[in-house]
Amino acid sequence: MKISELQAHIQSFDYAPEQSHHYFLKLIEEVGELSQAINQQKSGQPELAELKGSVAEELYDVLYYVCALANVHGVDLERTHELKEVLNKAKYNR
């Protein structure tokens, strides 16, 4: 799935521009949970039974709220990636 497809999927059932601050707070919460999962070394790609509390699950949750925030702020993450790569190539001599 492309990032644009993920953004569209999330927007199809979870789009509330008035909740931008809530999405941001959820992102912060999920980053904290990701930190805990990393500290507990719950890495790798788990199956469904082991997904809860894993690095994989928490990374997805972070990505979810990044996409939700991008949606409410009118940001196309794929286009932003393209633009940022141009800047990074110049900045880091890549």
Order of alpha helices (4+ residues) and beta strands (2+ residues): alpha-alpha-alpha-alpha
